[in-house]
Amino acid sequence: MSSPKIGKAPVVVKEGDNVQDFADKLNTNRLTPIFTISNVTGEGLPKLKEFLSHVQSRIAVSGIF
């Protein structure tokens, strides 16, 4: 199911998924990565941190500078 206003479909990122692919296509494709994280155990947090390390800054993407 996609959001009608945004037009992006949520995709749950699984442990074996390559987050680099999600980061590279974040601004161009119609998918929104969803990360499941445990506040108690921290499970899933390393995958989210890995993803964030690959995401380009919004300034670099927009071409302002």
VOGU-3710 file (C-alpha; in Angstrom, 3 decimals, decimal comma):
1> msspkigkap> 0,000/0,000/0,000  1,425/3,408/-0,893  0,659/6,791/0,515  -1,617/8,617/-1,941  -0,088/12,026/-1,211  3,541/10,958/-1,378  3,249/8,031/-3,765  5,843/5,898/-1,969  5,285/2,349/-0,789  6,712/1,230/2,581
11> vvvkegdnvq> 9,210/-1,642/2,477  10,388/-3,381/5,660  14,179/-3,747/5,623  15,191/-7,259/6,622  18,470/-8,377/8,200  19,929/-9,712/4,939  18,975/-6,697/2,801  21,650/-4,443/1,323  20,928/-1,013/2,808  23,301/0,617/0,301
21> dfadklntnr> 20,699/-0,110/-2,405  17,965/1,618/-0,378  20,200/4,630/0,323  21,254/5,002/-3,321  17,658/5,000/-4,545  16,084/6,949/-1,691  15,451/10,125/-3,716  14,606/8,444/-7,013  12,425/5,414/-6,379  8,945/5,025/-4,978
31> ltpiftisnv> 9,904/3,027/-1,879  10,312/4,109/1,734  12,507/1,838/3,855  11,037/0,865/7,242  13,380/-0,364/9,985  12,183/-2,424/12,945  14,157/-1,607/16,090  13,904/-2,840/19,668  14,246/-0,207/22,390  15,018/-2,961/24,866
41> tgeglpklke> 17,666/-5,015/23,060  18,800/-2,602/20,341  18,082/-5,212/17,688  17,852/-3,577/14,260  19,789/-0,471/15,301  23,044/-1,449/13,516  21,113/-1,836/10,232  19,575/1,640/10,631  22,980/3,171/11,446  24,476/1,492/8,385
51> flshvqsria> 21,670/2,896/6,226  22,109/6,421/7,609  25,843/6,305/6,936  25,087/5,781/3,226  22,391/8,460/2,801  23,517/11,630/1,026  22,863/14,929/2,727  19,799/16,797/1,490  22,015/19,789/0,618  24,212/17,634/-1,642
61> vsgif> 21,164/16,074/-3,314  19,429/19,418/-3,937  22,500/20,943/-5,586  22,342/24,136/-3,531  26,096/24,147/-2,922
//
